[in-house]
Amino acid sequence: MDWNDHLVETDSVIAYCRKVKMAIDQPVTVAENYEWWAAHGEKLAGELDFIAIHIYPVWEGKDIDEGLSYSIENVQKVRDALPNSTIVISEAG
């Protein structure tokens, strides 16, 4: 994404997730911006127990009257792209 200058390659993240999943019994996830999940997340989502998305209505210029509806749109964008994934909002701002 254009806001991140240190994005790790998806294949590397998948390898890390597989290693962690072999070592623990807890669910494994990775957190990323909703835009990334919607545009690029299919391969990684298939490796995870659930996906953790970040939504930023305030950072994206939405006021209190439009923040909730904008957040719902963000989640729906990911839901449309990854319909079989369980989605958790892990960061909002």
N, C-alpha and C positions, 0 to 999 in steps of 0.2 A: 504494500500500500504506500501511497505517497507520504503518509505521515510517519512512516517507520523506516529508519535507515539501517536497521539490524534484523530484518526478517530472516528467519531460519528457513531453509528449503524444506518443502513439504515432505520429501522422502526422508530427510534427516529426522524430522519430527516423528514420522511414522516409525522409524527404527527405534527412537527413544521410547515411544509409547509401547511398542511391542516388548521391549526389554523390561519396562516397568510392570506391564501386565503379567509377565512371567514371574515377577518377583513378589507381587502382592496380591491380596484378595479384594482390595477395595476397587470401586469403579475408577476408571481412568478417563481424564478429559484434558482438553487444551482450550485455553481462552484466546479469543481474537475478536476483532471488530466485526459487527454484523455484516458490513459490506464485503469483507474478505470471505466470510463463511458463505454468503450468497453467491459470490462470483467464483470462488476457488476451492471451496471446502468439501466437495463431494468425496474425493479420495481419502482425505483425513477423517472425515466424519464416519466413514465405514469402519475405521479402526477403533473408534472410541465407544465408551459406554453411554456417553451423552456429550453434547457440545455446549460449551460455555461461551455466550456471546456478550459483547460489550455494546451498549447503546449510549448515545451522547446527545440527547435533545438540547440541553443547554449549550454545550460546546458547539452545536451546529446551528445556533441562533434561534432556537424555538423558545417562546415565552411560556408562562404557566398555562395559558389558555390552549396552546397547541402541543405542549410537551407530551401528554399522555397519548393523544391520537398519533403523533409522530412516532412515539416509541412502539406502539402497536403495529404501525406500518413497517418499522424496522424488523420486528420479530416476524411478521407475516412474510416479508421478503425472504428471510432465511427459511421459514416453514415451506414456502413455495419451492425453493431451490433444493431443500433437503427434507422431503416429507416424511421420511422414515426415521429421522433423528429426534431424540428427546432433547429439547432446548432448555437451558437454564440461563437466565440473565445474571451474569456474574459481576458486571460492573455497569453502572448507570451514572450519568452526570450531565 
